[in-house]
Amino acid sequence: MSDSDDPSAIPDWELELGLPQFKDPFIQQYFSGRAALIEQEKSTRSDDSFRSSLTPIANEACAIVERIRDEELRTVWSSADQGNGGEGSDVFPGMMFSLARDKMEQTKLWKIVSKIPKGALLHAHFDAMIDAEWLIETALQTEGMALVLTGDFSTPQERESGKAMFRYINDLSSLSSEEKPTIWNTTHPIEKVVSAAEAADAFPNGGRPAFIKWLAIKCTITASESLDHHLGLDAIWRRFGSCFNVLNSSLSYEPILRAAIPRLLSQLLADGIQWVDFRLATWHPFYRTGHTTPETTHTALFRVFDECITDFQTTTSTTETPFWGARIIWTSLRASPPRTIVENMTACLSTKKSFPHLIAGYDLVGQEDRGRPLTDLIPELFWFRKRCAEENLTIPFFFHAGECLGDGDATDENLFDAILLGTRRIGHAFSLFKHPLLIEMVKRKAICVESCPISNEVLRLTSSIQAHPLPALLARGVHTALCNDDPAILGHGKNGLTHDFWQALQGWENLGLAGLGALAENSVRYAAFGPGVGGGDGDEDGDEAKAWVKGVRDGVHGVGVRGERMREWRRRWESFCEWVLVEYAADYGSDGEGEGEGDG
């Protein structure tokens, strides 16, 4: 159909049929009503307030990024521009993360997203954040480190299922060295303890480099495994669980842990993350430097975290982007029996007394579908809350819930219990979009959803970023923060949030740079800042839960550290937007001549 003002330009058949033209008043009235309806719906989004507060510079930056995104959708992620057949011909927007990762890291959009001030990382499991190859190399270089092998290692195929882990042995000379070359060609029905360095050097077909690569693969979900969605959730969770043997056995030795923490914090800070709430596995034995007997309490473990975090804060305190700090959410395995859970809770209470500033809260982890639902854990959770009150300790809940595909099963209904039990944030909440009443409760109670899009894809809850349910929550006004969950295991290849931010920006049309900014600001709004800082930031005296909600709702206008850090983040956001204009306005600005020129 033509929309020309010249009647002669309208095809005869349209005139004969009396086909309406776009310029006709009643057609224009329809489009005006349509636009008003779209704007009305967008006013209910969780990022509407943030968008309304954008400065002219930020608005222009958002428009520039939208033009770049549109250009890359046409040129980078379009099969039409890749030729017919051959490499790249199956490229498309929203393709699965493991297939898109290398390509996304070469785009302009990646460069931009990597510069975004990302605020805080609210959902990340510490032991799944340390690069496996670095960790293995560090263990091999650590004096006294042994390798424990169990299973069949007689062939390359059998080695894939053999179990390996590290263990500190005070005197490696007590281990026989004569059989090192043969350990990789036999079966070990019981634990075989050998020198880690010697075993690595004797690894078949490549020695130490081949050993590091082989063992690192055991700690990582491969690209092909992440694509096999037809095998289901249980299969990928079994593979996921097997990745932790090497990671935890390495990190349980003090010298390696002391090297890992500052390295990780520096990686996060380089990606624009100034605060992190770690979820920490607390059920593994921990060995102090030079000790072969594990600690009976968690004091030494938490002292290492405390000292490393404090040292890193001090080191960066005078830099342009200081690290604000980190706290730990204590975790128990949800599949554990009641007595084990209670013993772990007791250890949490004791450790909180020694490190009140370090422990931020409590959570239960592990595959929800195969673990105990929260309804089954109510007695233990009520006991824990009672003991906290008796000891005058504040240890709020930060529950995983709804990390599932079910609709009305026990796992899905963990969402009901998490909200009723007063969780401050919900990890994943993948199935929350199915519950309109719970959505309203989450909004009313100022609960934040810790969303982990790449994790949800790799662990087979969704096939791609475009099929993820988070846009439904954002449209309904739910406050959300993007998180990376287990980047070392899930195939990110880098620490930080840039991959998840990029996926969301490229995958969801309604989000845009402004939407990413709102998600980043939410992370600061809901971070578990420490005790005694005011403004509902942590463990204040009195009605602490109300103080938390007030601090969250006051946001950038609040008092105390939370309000200060939100205002600091806003300044960094504005500086970032200025950088976008400096870098890209000539080609993509409103007056630019670039390929991405167009409406914002």
Buried (B, 14 or more C-beta within 10 A) or exposed (E): EBEEEEEEEBEEEEEEEEEEBEEEEEEEEEEEEEEEEEEEEEEEBBBBEBBEBBEEBBBBBBBBBBBBBBBBBBBBBEEEEBEEEEEEEEBBBBBBBBBBBEBBBEBBBBBBBBBBBBBBBBBBBBBBBBBBBBBBBBBBEBEBBBBBBBBBBBEEEEBEEBBBBBBBBEEBEEBEEEEBBEBBEEEBEEEBBBBBBBBBBBBBEEEBEEBBBBBBBBBBBEBEBBBEBEEEBEBBBEBBEBBBBBBBBBBBBBBBBBBBBBBBBBBBBEBBBBBBBBBBBBEBBBBBBEBEEEBEEBBBBBBBBBEBBBBBBEBBEEEEBBBBBBBBBBBBBBBBEEEBBBEBBEBBBEBBEBBBBBBBBBBBBBBBBBBBBBEEBEEBBEBBBEBBEEEEBBBBBBBBBBBBBBEEEBBBBBBBBBBEBBBBBBBBBBBBBBBEEBBEBBBEBBBBBBBBBBBBBBBBBBEBBBEBBBBEBBBBBBBBBBBBBBBBBBBBEBBBBBBBBBBBBBBBEEBBBBBBBBBBBBBBBBBBBBBBBBBBBBBBEEEBBEBBBBBBEBBBEBBBBBBBBBBBBBEBBBEBBBEBBEBBBEBBBEEBEBBBBBEB
